[in-house]
Amino acid sequence: MCSFCNQRSITGQAYQPNARDIADTLSKAADDLGCKAENTEIAFFGGSFTAIDRDYMLELLGAAKPYVGRFSGIRISTRPDCIDDEVLSLLKEHGVTSIELGAQSMDNSVLELNNRGHSAEDVISASKLIKSYSFSLGLQMMTGLYGSDFDKDIKTAEAFIALKPDTVRIYPTVIMKGTALADHYASGMYIPYTLEKSVALCSRLIVMFERENIRIIRLGLHYSDSLVKDSLGGNYHPAFKELCESEIFYNSFIESTKNISSKKLDVYINQKSLSKFLGQKKSNLKRLNELGYDITVDFDNDLSKYELKIGEIR
């Protein structure tokens, strides 16, 4: 088992559904969503879907297949070393449209230290094979793993970009009780990133993927009571994405004002980005006020969600 895995604590899920559960859930969801269902995917997550018992996998897909017409398709997550022509043909036949790979890192030494059981080369070959079958490709990475560092995490993102996925998920490592990583942490072998370091890193990753038009569909783990109860180290934050987005605006402001002597400035942002620019509890505004800036915020809705313009107030 990989060093960080305690799947039930992360997902809060301890029950394995059967075909009837799937059919009942999808029937109710389709009725509740109405016409919105056609823009919603059926998803099998929380493990390596193509690594489970083959009969069970086909049972679940068989239960979901009749609903594919009401939903936009089926999304699954799996391991890079559990992809081949046979399984991709089966997935295609049963209406699967999107496949996400739990790559986690593209550094082989990090993968080995964390007992992942696959290599970066497996990620590359699986990604190319998935795309050759015209599935939507998603890649999942973890930052701050045992044996990793800032530079290795940036290089993983660069390797992802080279594979041209449609989507990515970014998960800062959370130490779960009952894992090898928890033992490494207790012994002092593993020192996790601080929350501040994770925010600094992931704000850069957002910019990297956005620049390449690769959609980030998740940043940070979903909240669950068991996740909070069973995690160690205090580096989990339920609003992690918002912290990173605020950091992007803070860094952009500092960069944009390098050659501006005035401290009395007009900042133009997209109206939808106001809370991101201000930061949680107006933390960005407080940081900038402490640097002596007197800021007026105006809106220019032609700007992208992470873009800002600076003007001097005369």
N, C-alpha and C positions, 0 to 999 in steps of 0.2 A: 504494500500500500504506500502511496506517495506520502511524503513527510507531513503535509499540511492538511490531509483529508480527514474530516469528520462530517460526512455528507448530511447526516440527519440533523446535526446541530446547526449546520449552515442553512439548510432549507427549511428546517422545522417540520419535515415530513418523515414519518416513520411507517407509513402504510403503503404497500405496493398495490396500485389499482389493477382491476381486472377489466375485461372487455365490457362488461355491463356498466361498470363505473364510468368508463370512457364514454360510452354511448349516452348514458344519462346526463353526464356533465355537458357534453357537446350539444345535446338536444335543448337543455335548459339555457345554455349560453347563447345558442342561435336565436331562441325565442326572446331572451332578454335584450340582445343586441339589435335585433331586427335587421334593417338594411346595413347597419354598421358592421355586421359580421363579415361582409364581403371584403372588408379592409382589415380583417383580423386573422392572425395565423393560429392554427392548432400547434401547440408546442409540447414536445417531450424532453424535459430538462431534468437536472438533478443527478446525472450520472452519465455513463458512456452507453448510449442507446444501442449502438451496433455491437457492443460487447456483452450484452445480456443474452440469456438463453434465446436461441433463434426462434423457437416456437412461440415463446412469450412475446418477443418483439413483433412477430407476424400477427399474433393475436391482437395486440394493441393497435397496430397499423390497420388491421382488418376492421376493427371497430371504428376507427377514425375515418377510413376511406369514404364511406357514404356521405360524410359531412363536408368533404373537400369542396363540393360545389357551392355550399353555403358560406364557407370560409375561403380565404385567399390561398390556402395551402397548408402544408405541415412543415414545421421547423423542428429539427432535432439537434442535440449536441452529442459529441462522441470524441474518442481518442484518435489521434493521427495514425496510430498503428492498427486501427480497427476499420480501415477503409480499403476496399479492393473492388474490382470490377463486379464480382458477384453481388456484394452487398449494395453497391450503387444501383445495379439493375433492379434489385428488389425494392429499394427505396423509391426509385422512379416509378415503378409499376404501382406502388401503393399511394402515390400522390404527394410524396415528400418534395418540397420545393427549395428548402434552405437547410444547409448543413453547417454547423459551427464546430470547429475543432478546438479542444482544450490544449492549445500549444503551450501556454504559460510562459515559456522562455525559448529563445533561439540560441541559447548558449549551452552547449552539450555538458559542460562541467556543472552548470547549475541544475540541469535536468537530472544528471546522475546523482548529485548530492541529495536531491529531493525524491529519489526513487521513482521517477516518472515512468521508466520503462520504455521510453521512446526517445528518438533523437530529433535534432533540428532537421536533419535530412528527411525523416519521416513526415514532418510537417510540410516540407516543400513538395514531396512527391504526392502526398494525399491532397494538398491544395490544388495542384495541377490536374490531378485525376478528377476531382470534384468539379472543377470548372469545365473539363472536357465533356462532362455529362450535362452541362448547362444548369447545374444547381447554383443557387446563390450561395456564395462562400462567406462564412463568418469566422473570425479568429479571436480567440480569447487569450489574454495575457495577464500575468500576475506580476506586480512590481514588489520589490523588496524581499524576494525569496531568499532562503538560506543559501549563502554563497554568491548572491548577486550584489550588484551595486548600481549606482546612478548610471554609469557608462554602459554597463551591460543591458540595463533596462532600455536605454535610448537605442542601443543597437538592435534589440529585439523589435522595437517599434519600426526601425528602419527596414529590418528584414520583412516585417509584415507588409509594409508599404510596397516593397518590391514584388510581393505576391499578389498585389492588387485585389484584396478582398472587398466585398461589398459593405461589410460591417465589421466592427470590432467591439469587444467588451474589455474593459480594463478593471482588474480587481486588485487593489492594494492588499498585500498579504495580511490576514488576520490570524492570530495564533489561537487555535482551538484546543481546549482541554482534551486529553486523551490521545494526542497525536505525538509523533516523533518530534515534530517542530516544538511542541510544548516542552518536551524533555530537553531539547537543545537550548531553549530559552531559559529553562530553570538552571541548567548547568553553566550558563554564560557563553556557550558556544555560538548562540544566535542572538544578535542584537538587532531588533527590528528598527525600521525607519521610524522616526518621530512623525507625528501627524503633520507637522510643519514641512518636513522633508518630503513626505508623500504628496502634499499639496503642491510644493514647488516642482516636483517631477511631473506629476500628472497634468498640471496646467501647461507644461511644455508639450506633453504628448497630445493633448487636445488640439493645440495649434498645429502640430505636425500632421495629424490625421485630417483635420479640417482643410488644411492647405491642399491635400491630395483628394478632396471630396470623398473621403472614406467616413461613413457614418458611424459615430460612436453610439451604440444603442444601450449601453450600460456603463456607468462609472461608479464603482463601489458596490458592495453587497447589499441586497435587499434586507430591510430591517426584519428581524424576528426576535421574539422574547428569548428563545433558546440561543440565538447568536450572541446576544448581549450577555446572557447568563453564563455561557460556556466559553467566552473569549477571554484572552489574557493580554496584558500589555497596555491596555487603554488606548490603542491606536485606531479603533473603529469609530467612525462618525456617521450618523444617519443622513447628514446633508453634505456628504463629501463632495459631490459634483458641484454644488453651489459654492463651496469654499474654493474649488479650483477655478471656476468661472470668474469669481471675484478677483482671484490672483492674476488672471489673464489681464483684466482691466487695469489693475494696479500697475503691473509691469509695463503695460502699453502706455499708460499715462507717464510713468517715469521716463521711459524711452523717448516719448514724443516731446517732452519738455526739457531735454538735455541742453538745447541751444536757445531756450527761452528764459530771459532774465526775470520777467515779470512773474509775480506770485498771484496776481489777480487774473484769473483765467475763466474763459467760457468753454465748457466741454459739451460737444455735440455727440449724442449717442442715439441709437434706435430706441424708441420709447419702450419697446418690449424688453430692453436690456437694463432698465433703470435699477431694478433690485440687484442685478449682477454687478453693476458699476458701484453702487453704494456699499455692497457687501453686507454680510449678516450683521444685524443690529448696527448698520451704518459703519462697519469697521473700516472700510476703505476711506470713507470721508474723514473719520477720526485720524487715521494714519497720515493722510495728506494734510489735514489741518495742523497736525503736529510738526510737519515739515514747513509750515508757514504758508500754505496755499489757501487762497480764498476763492472758492469755486462756485460758479453758477452753471447749472445743468440745463441744456436745451436739447430739443429733439430734432433729429434728421432721420426720417424713416427710410431713406434710401441707403443708409449705412447697414452693413451686415451685423449679425448679432454680437460679434466680438470686436467690432470696429469703433473707433472714436476719432474725433477731430478736435483740435485745440485752437482756440482763438484768444488773443489778448483783449482784455476789456480796457478801453481807453477812457 
